[in-house]
Amino acid sequence: MNKDTKQIASRRNFLKNSGRIAVASSLAGVSVPRVHAGENNMIQLALIGCGARGTGAAANALMVNQGPVKLVAMADVFPNRIESSLKYLKRGIQASWDRTTSAGLGDHIDVPAERRFGGFDGYQKAMDCLKPGDIAIFATPLAFRWVHFDYAVKKGLNVFMEKPLTADGPTSRKMLDIADKATAKNLKVGVGLMSRHSRPLEQVAKRIHDGEIGDIVLMRGYRMHGPIVGYYPPKPAGMNEVEYQLRKFHAFLWASGGTFSDFYIHIIDHCCWMKNAWPVKAMGLGGRHYRGDCVDQNFDVYSVEYSFADGAKFIMDGRSILGCENVYSSAAQGTKGNAIMSKSGDCSPPSSTYTGQLPDKANRIWKSKNISGQGNPYQNEWNDLVDAIRDDKPFNEARRGVEASLVTSMGRMAAHVGRSVTFDEMLKSDHEYAPNLDKLTFDGPAPLLADANGKYPIPQQGVKTKREY
């Protein structure tokens, strides 16, 4: 991994980079009680999925502006991850984004052995430790999102769930239905698309929506760097197939949407925000190179052209190959000017706007400035969620999170099958990548089966044109 790749700031890696790193019966129709900021009301957390991403989300939750908040239960199919997560959270943490330092979060953690749950049913046991109005955090592979979200809404729990939310049409439809049920119960739902909580991106979005650069005609997103995750050799002898696919979830479309969905959703989401619309169609290309014995389902390069209803275009380019030029940013071109949304990374400042089509300093109209105490979008999204809970403000990002995931999947599928794919086609697709996931066990069959040589089905452009595999 080269120097530039090491410096890439992806979602919950701030912990990895800096720390190396009883409720009842039926809640149907029950409105969640309001939590008043002025009262001594403890919001309890349950963390489901205790890897680096979940640990980072928990750390942000425990450092919100409006306390008190306490982590009281944890669940992961691999119990050792619970212990590792607790160790990181209890020692000093320095967030890489804005260098804020915590001396350790142990005072906000009360997770004794009896509230640490392994296995596939651990999510239920962890959420059963909460009361209505508490928060469940979901940071498992996305395939489990609808299972966990459904249980949380039935329990009357507020939710924070990591992106992406879905990888296929059937689970997207399930998630949209659950999102509506959450709204009906006045539950608050946050989604880990932190670009929407980046203050510079909020500012540039308002300027674009107010017409500062005219009508958007083209947007460009780039995430090109060396391999990080998702490129893995065959399953070791003796390892359970389900275990292997869960541990290497970035390799498998059913578990993660692959590297396309996991890597590119942030830029795709915030570019669509700038346009204030979702694209109606995607056309894409890509390929696999220098793969050696890797058995994953990912391409190494992707280029997707998204089309909006008014004819505007958005091109998303991605590459995971060593030795190439690294580019990681987003920009928009309008009829009166242009804008830089993310200068570097998923949503790194400064954002800026310009006259004409060249982002030259001489043409600059505006450049974002830091807002004291709000420089970390990962922390902002948690502050915004907890503020909404305590002040009883409408807050449900689930539908938008599903739609962002669907648009990302639409582009991924277009590249994998070698033809245009529409938003409606993706949403109405009957190909569910991991059916009956709520019944998955280590003893049962894995959602994806390898052949006799340990190879898994991969996308084949022009050959497999109806489905990705």
C-alpha positions as CSV (number, residue, x, y, z in Angstrom):
1,M,0.0,0.0,0.0
2,N,1.5,3.3,-1.0
3,K,1.7,6.5,1.1
4,D,-1.4,8.2,-0.5
5,T,-3.5,5.1,0.0
6,K,-2.6,4.9,3.7
7,Q,-3.8,8.5,4.1
8,I,-7.3,7.9,2.8
9,A,-9.9,8.8,5.4
10,S,-12.8,6.4,5.1
11,R,-15.8,6.2,7.4
12,R,-15.0,4.5,10.7
13,N,-11.3,4.1,10.1
14,F,-10.5,7.0,12.5
15,L,-10.3,4.5,15.3
16,K,-8.2,2.1,13.3
17,N,-5.9,4.9,12.2
18,S,-5.6,6.6,15.6
19,G,-6.3,4.0,18.3
20,R,-5.4,1.0,16.1
21,I,-8.1,1.6,17.3
22,A,-36.6,-4.9,29.7
23,V,-39.0,-4.3,27.4
24,A,-41.7,-6.2,26.5
25,S,-44.3,-7.4,24.3
26,S,-45.9,-5.9,21.3
27,L,-45.1,-2.3,20.6
28,A,-47.1,-2.1,17.4
29,G,-48.7,1.3,17.1
30,V,-47.0,2.6,20.2
31,S,-45.5,6.1,20.0
32,V,-42.0,6.4,21.5
33,P,-42.0,8.6,24.6
34,R,-40.4,12.0,24.2
35,V,-37.0,12.4,25.8
36,H,-36.5,16.0,27.3
37,A,-33.1,17.4,27.2
38,G,-33.6,19.2,30.5
39,E,-34.4,16.0,32.4
40,N,-32.0,13.4,33.7
41,N,-32.7,10.9,31.0
42,M,-30.1,8.4,30.1
43,I,-30.2,7.2,26.4
44,Q,-28.8,3.7,26.3
45,L,-27.1,2.2,23.3
46,A,-26.7,-1.3,21.9
47,L,-24.0,-1.9,19.4
48,I,-24.7,-4.7,16.8
49,G,-21.6,-5.3,14.8
50,C,-18.4,-4.5,16.7
51,G,-15.7,-4.2,14.0
52,A,-13.9,-0.9,13.3
53,R,-16.9,0.7,11.7
54,G,-19.2,-0.1,14.6
55,T,-16.6,0.9,17.2
56,G,-16.2,4.2,15.5
57,A,-19.9,4.8,15.5
58,A,-20.2,3.9,19.2
59,A,-17.3,6.4,20.0
60,N,-19.2,9.2,18.2
61,A,-22.4,8.3,20.1
62,L,-20.7,8.5,23.4
63,M,-19.2,11.9,22.7
64,V,-22.5,13.7,21.7
65,N,-23.3,17.2,22.8
66,Q,-26.5,16.3,24.6
67,G,-25.9,13.6,27.2
68,P,-26.1,11.5,29.1
69,V,-25.6,8.5,26.8
70,K,-24.3,5.0,27.8
71,L,-23.3,1.9,25.9
72,V,-25.0,-1.0,27.7
73,A,-25.1,-4.0,25.3
74,M,-23.0,-5.3,22.4
75,A,-23.5,-8.1,19.9
76,D,-21.4,-9.7,17.1
77,V,-21.4,-13.1,15.5
78,F,-17.7,-13.2,16.3
79,P,-17.5,-12.6,20.1
80,N,-13.8,-11.7,20.1
81,R,-14.7,-8.5,18.2
82,I,-16.8,-7.4,21.2
83,E,-13.7,-7.6,23.5
84,S,-11.5,-5.7,21.0
85,S,-14.1,-3.0,20.6
86,L,-14.4,-2.5,24.3
87,K,-10.7,-2.3,24.7
88,Y,-10.4,0.5,22.1
89,L,-13.3,2.4,23.5
90,K,-12.1,2.4,27.0
91,R,-8.6,3.7,26.3
92,G,-7.6,7.1,24.9
93,I,-8.8,7.9,21.4
94,Q,-7.7,10.7,19.2
95,A,-10.0,11.3,16.3
96,S,-8.0,11.7,13.1
97,W,-10.5,14.0,11.5
98,D,-10.2,17.0,13.8
99,R,-7.6,15.8,16.3
100,T,-10.1,16.0,19.2
101,T,-9.0,13.7,22.0
102,S,-10.9,11.6,24.5
103,A,-9.2,10.2,27.6
104,G,-11.2,7.1,27.1
105,L,-14.9,6.5,27.2
106,G,-15.0,4.0,30.1
107,D,-17.3,6.2,32.2
108,H,-19.9,5.9,29.5
109,I,-19.7,2.1,29.1
110,D,-21.5,-0.5,31.2
111,V,-21.4,-3.8,29.3
112,P,-20.8,-6.6,31.7
113,A,-20.3,-10.2,30.4
114,E,-24.0,-11.0,30.6
115,R,-24.8,-8.2,28.1
116,R,-22.2,-9.3,25.5
117,F,-23.9,-11.5,22.9
118,G,-22.4,-13.7,20.2
119,G,-24.1,-15.7,17.5
120,F,-26.7,-14.8,14.9
121,D,-29.4,-14.1,17.5
122,G,-27.2,-11.8,19.5
123,Y,-28.9,-8.7,17.9
124,Q,-32.2,-9.6,19.5
125,K,-30.6,-10.1,22.9
126,A,-28.7,-6.8,22.7
127,M,-31.8,-4.8,21.7
128,D,-33.9,-6.6,24.4
129,C,-31.6,-4.8,26.9
130,L,-32.9,-1.4,25.8
131,K,-36.1,0.5,26.5
132,P,-38.3,2.3,24.0
133,G,-36.6,5.5,22.9
134,D,-33.0,4.1,23.3
135,I,-30.7,3.7,20.2
136,A,-29.6,0.5,18.4
137,I,-26.5,0.9,16.3
138,F,-26.2,-1.4,13.2
139,A,-22.7,-1.9,11.7
140,T,-22.8,-5.4,10.5
141,P,-22.5,-6.3,6.8
142,L,-25.5,-4.7,5.0
143,A,-27.3,-7.9,4.2
144,F,-28.5,-8.0,7.8
145,R,-29.8,-4.4,7.8
146,W,-33.4,-5.2,7.1
147,V,-33.5,-8.0,9.7
148,H,-32.1,-5.7,12.5
149,F,-34.1,-2.6,11.4
150,D,-37.4,-4.5,11.5
151,Y,-36.7,-5.8,15.0
152,A,-35.7,-2.4,16.3
153,V,-38.8,-0.7,14.9
154,K,-41.0,-3.4,16.5
155,K,-39.3,-2.7,19.8
156,G,-39.8,1.1,19.5
157,L,-36.1,1.8,19.3
158,N,-34.4,4.7,17.6
159,V,-31.7,3.6,15.1
160,F,-28.3,4.6,13.7
161,M,-27.3,2.3,10.8
162,E,-24.2,2.3,8.7
163,K,-24.1,2.6,5.0
164,P,-24.8,1.0,2.6
165,L,-28.3,-0.2,3.5
166,T,-29.1,-2.5,0.7
167,A,-27.5,-4.2,-2.4
168,D,-30.6,-5.4,-4.3
169,G,-34.2,-4.6,-5.2
170,P,-36.1,-6.9,-2.8
171,T,-34.3,-5.8,0.3
172,S,-34.6,-2.2,-0.8
173,R,-38.4,-2.6,-0.9
174,K,-38.3,-4.2,2.5
175,M,-36.3,-1.4,4.0
176,L,-38.5,1.3,2.5
177,D,-41.5,-0.4,4.1
178,I,-39.8,-0.5,7.5
179,A,-38.7,3.1,7.2
180,D,-42.4,4.1,6.8
181,K,-43.3,2.1,9.9
182,A,-40.5,3.9,11.8
183,T,-41.9,7.3,10.8
184,A,-45.4,6.2,11.9
185,K,-44.0,5.5,15.3
186,N,-42.1,8.8,15.5
187,L,-38.8,7.0,15.7
188,K,-35.6,8.8,14.8
189,V,-33.3,7.1,12.3
190,G,-29.8,8.1,11.3
191,V,-27.8,6.7,8.4
192,G,-24.0,6.8,8.2
193,L,-23.8,9.0,5.1
194,M,-21.9,11.6,6.9
195,S,-21.5,13.9,3.8
196,R,-25.0,15.2,4.6
197,H,-23.7,16.4,7.9
198,S,-20.5,18.0,6.6
199,R,-21.1,21.7,7.3
200,P,-19.0,22.8,4.2
201,L,-21.1,20.5,2.0
202,E,-24.3,21.8,3.5
203,Q,-23.1,25.3,2.6
204,V,-22.2,24.5,-1.0
205,A,-25.4,22.6,-1.5
206,K,-27.4,25.7,-0.5
207,R,-25.4,27.8,-2.9
208,I,-25.9,25.4,-5.7
209,H,-29.6,25.1,-5.0
210,D,-29.9,28.9,-4.9
211,G,-28.4,29.0,-8.4
212,E,-24.9,30.3,-7.8
213,I,-23.4,28.1,-10.6
214,G,-26.6,27.9,-12.7
215,D,-28.2,24.6,-13.7
216,I,-26.0,21.6,-13.1
217,V,-25.1,19.9,-16.4
218,L,-22.3,17.6,-15.3
219,M,-20.9,16.2,-12.0
220,R,-17.8,14.2,-11.6
221,G,-16.8,11.9,-8.7
222,Y,-13.5,10.1,-8.3
223,R,-12.2,7.5,-5.8
224,M,-9.0,6.0,-7.3
225,H,-6.3,4.5,-5.1
226,G,-4.7,1.2,-4.3
227,P,-6.5,-1.8,-3.0
228,I,-7.8,-1.5,0.6
229,V,-10.3,-4.3,1.1
230,G,-12.4,-6.7,-1.0
231,Y,-9.6,-8.6,-2.8
232,Y,-9.1,-11.9,-1.1
233,P,-7.5,-15.4,-1.8
234,P,-9.5,-18.6,-1.5
235,K,-11.0,-19.8,1.7
236,P,-8.5,-21.4,4.1
237,A,-8.9,-25.1,4.5
238,G,-11.0,-26.0,7.4
239,M,-12.8,-22.6,7.7
240,N,-16.6,-22.7,7.6
241,E,-18.0,-21.2,4.3
242,V,-20.4,-18.8,6.1
243,E,-17.7,-17.6,8.4
244,Y,-15.4,-17.0,5.5
245,Q,-17.9,-14.9,3.6
246,L,-18.8,-12.9,6.7
247,R,-15.2,-12.2,7.6
248,K,-14.4,-11.2,4.0
249,F,-17.8,-9.5,3.4
250,H,-16.4,-6.8,1.0
251,A,-15.6,-9.6,-1.5
252,F,-19.3,-10.6,-1.9
253,L,-22.1,-8.7,-3.4
254,W,-24.8,-10.3,-1.1
255,A,-22.9,-9.2,2.0
256,S,-21.8,-5.7,1.1
257,G,-22.6,-4.7,-2.4
258,G,-18.9,-5.1,-3.0
259,T,-16.3,-2.4,-3.1
260,F,-18.4,-0.3,-5.5
261,S,-21.3,0.1,-3.0
262,D,-19.1,0.4,0.1
263,F,-16.5,2.8,-1.4
264,Y,-18.5,5.0,-3.8
265,I,-21.8,5.6,-2.0
266,H,-20.7,8.7,-0.2
267,I,-19.7,10.6,-3.3
268,I,-22.7,9.3,-5.2
269,D,-25.0,10.4,-2.4
270,H,-23.7,13.9,-2.0
271,C,-23.6,14.5,-5.8
272,C,-27.2,13.5,-6.0
273,W,-27.9,15.9,-3.1
274,M,-26.3,18.7,-5.1
275,K,-28.6,17.9,-8.0
276,N,-31.5,17.5,-5.6
277,A,-32.6,14.4,-7.5
278,W,-31.8,10.8,-8.1
279,P,-30.7,9.6,-11.5
280,V,-33.1,7.6,-13.6
281,K,-30.6,5.5,-15.5
282,A,-27.0,4.3,-15.3
283,M,-24.6,3.0,-17.9
284,G,-21.2,1.6,-16.9
285,L,-18.1,-0.3,-17.6
286,G,-15.3,-1.9,-15.7
287,G,-12.9,-4.9,-15.5
288,R,-10.7,-7.2,-13.4
289,H,-6.9,-7.0,-13.7
290,Y,-3.9,-8.5,-12.0
291,R,-6.1,-10.7,-9.9
292,G,-3.7,-13.6,-9.0
293,D,-5.7,-16.1,-6.9
294,C,-8.3,-13.7,-5.7
295,V,-11.8,-15.1,-5.6
296,D,-13.9,-12.0,-4.8
297,Q,-16.7,-10.6,-7.1
298,N,-15.3,-7.1,-7.5
299,F,-14.0,-5.3,-10.5
300,D,-10.7,-3.3,-10.1
301,V,-11.9,-0.4,-12.2
302,Y,-15.3,1.1,-12.6
303,S,-16.7,4.0,-14.6
304,V,-20.4,4.8,-14.4
305,E,-22.4,7.5,-16.2
306,Y,-25.6,8.4,-14.4
307,S,-28.4,10.2,-16.2
308,F,-30.9,12.5,-14.6
309,A,-34.5,13.1,-15.9
310,D,-33.5,16.6,-17.3
311,G,-30.5,15.1,-19.2
312,A,-27.8,16.2,-16.8
313,K,-25.0,13.6,-16.2
314,F,-22.9,12.4,-13.3
315,I,-19.8,10.3,-13.9
316,M,-18.4,8.2,-11.1
317,D,-14.9,6.8,-11.6
318,G,-13.3,4.3,-9.3
319,R,-10.1,2.3,-9.3
320,S,-8.3,0.0,-6.9
321,I,-4.9,-0.6,-8.5
322,L,-1.5,0.2,-7.1
323,G,0.9,2.4,-9.1
324,C,-1.7,4.6,-10.6
325,E,-2.5,8.3,-10.0
326,N,-4.6,8.7,-6.9
327,V,-7.7,11.0,-7.2
328,Y,-10.4,11.3,-4.6
329,S,-12.8,14.2,-5.0
330,S,-16.0,15.5,-6.4
331,A,-17.0,18.5,-8.6
332,A,-20.0,20.0,-10.4
333,Q,-20.2,22.1,-13.6
334,G,-23.2,24.4,-14.2
335,T,-24.4,26.8,-16.8
336,K,-22.9,29.8,-14.9
337,G,-20.0,28.3,-13.1
338,N,-18.5,25.3,-11.3
339,A,-18.1,23.9,-7.7
340,I,-15.8,21.7,-5.8
341,M,-17.8,19.7,-3.3
342,S,-15.1,17.5,-1.7
343,K,-11.6,18.7,-2.1
344,S,-10.2,15.4,-1.1
345,G,-11.8,12.3,0.2
346,D,-15.5,11.6,0.7
347,C,-16.3,15.0,2.0
348,S,-13.2,16.9,3.0
349,P,-13.1,20.7,3.0
350,P,-12.8,23.2,1.7
351,S,-15.8,23.3,-0.6
352,S,-15.8,26.2,-3.1
353,T,-17.6,27.8,-6.1
354,Y,-16.3,29.6,-9.2
355,T,-17.4,31.5,-12.2
356,G,-16.7,29.8,-15.6
357,Q,-15.6,26.2,-15.9
358,L,-12.1,26.4,-14.4
359,P,-11.7,26.1,-10.6
360,D,-9.0,28.8,-10.5
361,K,-8.5,31.0,-7.5
362,A,-9.0,34.1,-9.7
363,N,-12.5,32.9,-10.5
364,R,-13.5,31.9,-7.0
365,I,-16.8,33.2,-5.7
366,W,-16.8,31.5,-2.3
367,K,-14.7,29.1,-0.1
368,S,-16.1,27.3,2.9
369,K,-14.8,28.1,6.4
370,N,-14.6,25.8,9.4
371,I,-17.3,26.1,12.0
372,S,-15.9,25.7,15.5
373,G,-16.8,22.4,17.1
374,Q,-18.4,21.1,13.9
375,G,-15.5,20.0,11.8
376,N,-16.1,16.3,12.2
377,P,-19.0,15.1,10.0
378,Y,-19.0,11.7,11.8
379,Q,-19.6,13.5,15.1
380,N,-22.1,15.9,13.5
381,E,-24.4,13.1,12.4
382,W,-24.6,11.8,15.9
383,N,-25.1,15.2,17.5
384,D,-27.9,15.8,15.0
385,L,-29.6,12.5,15.7
386,V,-29.4,12.8,19.5
387,D,-30.6,16.4,19.3
388,A,-33.6,15.2,17.3
389,I,-34.4,12.5,19.9
390,R,-34.1,14.9,22.9
391,D,-35.9,17.8,21.2
392,D,-38.5,15.5,19.5
393,K,-37.8,16.8,16.0
394,P,-38.6,14.8,12.8
395,F,-35.5,12.8,11.8
396,N,-35.6,9.7,9.6
397,E,-32.8,9.3,7.1
398,A,-33.8,5.7,6.2
399,R,-35.6,6.3,3.0
400,R,-32.9,8.6,1.6
401,G,-30.3,6.0,2.7
402,V,-32.1,3.2,0.9
403,E,-32.4,5.3,-2.2
404,A,-28.7,6.3,-2.2
405,S,-27.9,2.6,-1.8
406,L,-30.2,1.7,-4.7
407,V,-28.7,4.3,-7.0
408,T,-25.3,3.0,-6.1
409,S,-26.4,-0.6,-6.8
410,M,-27.9,0.6,-10.1
411,G,-24.5,1.9,-11.2
412,R,-22.7,-1.2,-10.0
413,M,-25.1,-3.5,-11.8
414,A,-24.8,-1.5,-15.1
415,A,-21.0,-1.9,-15.0
416,H,-21.3,-5.6,-14.1
417,V,-23.8,-6.6,-16.8
418,G,-22.7,-4.3,-19.6
419,R,-25.9,-2.5,-20.3
420,S,-28.0,0.4,-19.0
421,V,-30.0,-0.2,-15.9
422,T,-32.8,2.1,-14.7
423,F,-33.8,3.1,-11.2
424,D,-37.2,1.4,-11.6
425,E,-35.6,-1.8,-12.9
426,M,-33.3,-2.0,-9.9
427,L,-36.0,-1.3,-7.4
428,K,-38.4,-3.8,-9.0
429,S,-35.8,-6.5,-9.5
430,D,-36.7,-10.0,-8.1
431,H,-33.1,-11.1,-7.6
432,E,-32.6,-11.2,-3.8
433,Y,-28.9,-11.9,-3.2
434,A,-29.3,-13.4,0.2
435,P,-32.9,-14.8,0.7
436,N,-33.9,-16.0,4.1
437,L,-31.0,-14.2,5.7
438,D,-32.9,-14.0,9.0
439,K,-32.5,-17.8,9.2
440,L,-28.7,-17.9,8.4
441,T,-26.5,-20.1,10.6
442,F,-22.9,-21.2,10.5
443,D,-24.2,-24.8,10.0
444,G,-26.4,-23.9,7.0
445,P,-25.5,-23.1,3.4
446,A,-23.9,-19.8,2.6
447,P,-25.8,-17.3,0.4
448,L,-23.1,-17.8,-2.3
449,L,-21.7,-21.2,-3.3
450,A,-18.2,-21.8,-4.6
451,D,-17.4,-24.3,-7.4
452,A,-15.1,-27.3,-6.9
453,N,-12.0,-25.1,-7.3
454,G,-13.2,-22.7,-4.6
455,K,-14.2,-20.0,-7.2
456,Y,-17.3,-17.9,-6.8
457,P,-19.6,-16.6,-9.6
458,I,-18.3,-13.3,-10.9
459,P,-19.9,-10.7,-13.1
460,Q,-19.4,-11.3,-16.8
461,Q,-20.2,-8.3,-19.0
462,G,-22.1,-9.3,-22.2
463,V,-22.5,-12.9,-21.0
464,K,-24.6,-12.5,-17.8
465,T,-26.8,-9.5,-18.8
466,K,-29.9,-10.0,-16.7
467,R,-28.3,-10.5,-13.3
468,E,-24.9,-9.6,-11.8
469,Y,-24.0,-13.3,-11.2
